[in-house]
Amino acid sequence: MENKPRGDELAFQTRICGLNIGGQNPPLVMGVLNLSPESFYKKSVQDNNSLLAAAQKMVDDGASLIDVGARSTAPNVVPITVEEEKKRLLFALDILRDNISVPISVDTMYAEIAAAALHRGASMINDISGLKNDPEMAAVIGDFDACAILMATQKKPGDPLGVNAVLSALSNSISIAESAGIDSQKIVLDPGIGHWVPEKTSAYDFDLIHHFERLSVFEKPVLVAVSRKSFLGDATQKPPEGRLISGVVAASIAAYKGGHIIRTHDVAETMDAVKIVHSILTKKPDVKKV
């Protein structure tokens, strides 16, 4: 089944955080609400005064979910403390929870932060460690009956090299999740595209997109998280500010090959791309026989 678009034989349908995913439904768009001044893409960073307007614009532009993150995971960034991450996130959630109409995801690897975020109205935890950074994370998500995004990780976030290693890491995270009581129908998978570890060159990312349909083996929603990332810059020789078009193209190909949720800084442009991908996959001409 390699190198083919998503077909009816691979399609499945589920419902996560109140949203229909898969089947004949178009891919969903998840807007990135970035609270981290340390981020590699400075233009995406929101402060306390701008975050609500930024989130509302994403919703108005078509985002079905908002993913709030307060810690940059870019290489060579000096990490902030757990307490600082928690402070940034909880302040944002207190503003957002009663003022936007879509489910909120929180991007964190720490169970303490996840629990506090779920208490404050978050519906989903986006754990880039695939439940392997904090041994309490899986239990917290299970106890709250929350949704989870699990990224491919062996020991460090995003460290699997090659498609087979990605599949193995995701399978392991699914087992951890289900053993801890996380509803199997509330799991989204993220193959971990990006320069997460020094050994991971852009070739691995392009190859993963090339073989993206292999992720359908799990019959779970798959997240496409390529927005403005460095592998795009390796190909185009452009900084994050110049990677809009390349990111939308990469996301479109991954969606065509089976991606269900596109996580992006650029909601309006990605929505246009999603409409085209969905039309290619579902629109059939009314051919009249003569």
N, C-alpha and C positions, 0 to 999 in steps of 0.2 A: 504493500500500500504506500510505499515511499514516493515522495515527490508528486503527490496528487493533492488536489484541493479537498476540502471537506465534502464528503458525499453523503447521500441519504443513508447509506449502509453504516456510516460511522456516527450519524447524528444521534443525539440523545437530548432529552429536555429535563430540566429540573427547576427548582425555585429556591433562590438563596436571598436572604434578607428582604423577602417580599418581592423579588424581581425574577421574572421569567428569563431563563438562560437556556440556550441551545435550541434544537429543533429548527423551526422556521423563523425564530426570533433573530433580529439583527444583533451583532455584537454590541455590548454595552460600553459606554465610555466612563471612565473613572478619572475625575479631576484631581490633580495633585495640589494640595494646599501645604506649602512649604514654610515652616516656621524657623528654619535653621539658617542663620546668617553665614554659617560655615559652608553652605552649599556650593557645589561646583557651578551651578547656574544661578548667578546672583539676581537676575531679573525675575526669578520665580519666587523670591523670598517675600513673605508678607509680615508686617508687624501688627501689633495689637490694634492699631487704628484702621488697617486696611483689610484684615483677614475676612471679616463678614462680607464686605462688598465683593472681594475676590471670589469667595465661595458662592455667593448669590449669582455672580456673573457666570460662573461655571455651570450652575444649575440652569440658568436662563439659556445658555448656549447648548444645553442638551445633556449634561452629565447626569448619569443615573446614580452615581455614588461619589462621595468626596473622601479622599485618603489624606489624613492629616499626619504630617511627620515633623518632628522637632529635632532629629539627630541626623546629621550628614554622615553617610556611610561611604563617601568617596575616598579613594586611596589617599593616604598621606595627610588626612585631616586630623587635627588634634581632637580626640574625643571629649565630649562634654560629660559631666557627671549625670548619674541617673536622676538625682534630685533636680538638676536644671532641666533635663528633658521632661520630667514629670510636671514641673512648674509651667513650662511653655505649653504643654499639651492640655493640661487641665484648664488653664486660663482660656484657651481657644474653645474647648468643648463647652465651657459655661456660656460662651457667647453664641456658639453655633447651634446647640441642641434644640432650642425652641424657635430658631429663626430660619432654618433651611428645611426643605421638604424631602430630602433624599437621605438614605442611610449613610452613616458616617463610619469610616474605617480608620483605625489608628495604627500607624506604622511604628512598632516597637518590638524589641526582643526581650523585654523585662516583664515578668509576671506582676510585679508590684504596680507598674504603670498600667498594664492591661486591665487589672482588676479595678483600679480607680477610674479608668476610662469607661469601662463597661457600666460601672455604677452611675456615671454621668451621661449615659445615653448612647454611647458608641454601640454599633451593631456587629462590628467585625474587627478582628485583630490581624494585621498584616505582619507576620513574623518572618523576617528575611533569613533567620537561622533555621527555619523549618522545625521549630520546637526543640532545637538542640543547644541553644545558648543558656536557657534558664529551665532547670528541671521542673519548676512549678508551673510553667506556662501552659502546658497542655491541660492540666487539671483546672486551672482558672477558666480557660475557654470552655471546657466541658461543663463546669459548674454553672456557668452563666448561660449555657446552651447557645453560645454565640457562633457566628460564622468565622472561618479562619482562612487566611491565605498563607500557604506554606511554600517557601522558596527552596529550591534544590540546594542542599548543603550536606557536606560530609562532616567536616570538622569546623570549617570557617564558612561564613555566608558566601554562597556563589562559587565554592571551590571545585565542584565537579568539572572535569575536563573531558568533553566529548558527550555525545548524545546518550550512549549507554550508561555512562556514569551519572548523568542527570536523571535518567529513568530510575536507576537504582536508588539514588538519594531520595527522590520523591516517594518511591515505594516505601522506604524506611520511615519517612516522616508520616505517611498515611497510617502505618502500623502504630506508631507512637500515639498519634491522634486518636485513633479508634480505641486503643487500649485504655486511654484516659477518659473515655466517655464522650469525645467530640462526635457529634452526629456526622456520619459519613456523607450525608446529603448536604452538609454545610461546609464542605471543604473545597477551596479553589487552589489550583496548583500554579506555581510560578517557576519556570525553568531556570531563572537566574541569569538572564542575559546581562552582560556588562563586565567591566574589567575589575572584578572583585578581588582577585589575587594576582600577584605578579606573573605567574605562569600562564595565566589565561589571556591569550592574545585575541585580537579581533576576529581571527579566522575561526575560532570556536563559536563566536556569536553568529557569524554569517552562516556557518554550517548548521547551527541549531535552527535558525530560521528556515534554512533550506529543507530541513527534515522535521519541521514543526508538527506535521500531521502525526508523527509517531507518538506524540503526547496523548492522542485520543485513546490509547490503550487503557487508560485509567477510567474512562467514561466519567470524567469530572470536568467542571469548567476550568479553562486555562487562561491565566493572566498574560497579557502581552505588555511588558514593561521595557520599552526601548527609548522613550522620549529623551532627546537631546544627549544621549549617552556617547561615551568616548569612541566606541567602535565606529560610529557614524563619522566622527571627525577623522579617524584613521583613513577612511575611504575618500572623504570629501576635502580633507585638509582645511576644515572650518571649525571655529570655536563653537561652544554651546549656543551662542546667539545666532549662529548661521546654520543650525541643524534642523530647522523646522521641516523643510521639505523632505530631507532624507529620513527623518524620523517618521513622518507620516507614511512614506513609501514602505519602510521596513515594517511598520505596524500593519499596514494594509495587506502585505504579503502574508504575515503571520496570521492575520484574521482570516484570510482566504484559505489558509491551510489548517484552520480549526481553532484559532484563538477566539475566546468568548468575551473577554473584558480587556479593553485597552486603557492602560494607565498612562495619563498624559498631562503635560503642562499646557497643552494647546487644544482645548476642548472644541472650539468652533471648527477649526480646520480638520480635526480628527473626525468630528461628526459628519462632515461632508464625505470624507474617505469611507467611513462606515456605510453610508448610504449607497455608495458605488459598489463596495464589496458585497453588500447584501443583495443588491440588484443583480449582480453577476451570478451570484449563487442561487437565486430563487426565481428570477423572472424568466418565463418561458413564453415564446411567441405562440399565438393562437393560429396554428397552421391549419388551413382549411384544405381538406382533401378534395380533389377534383376527379 
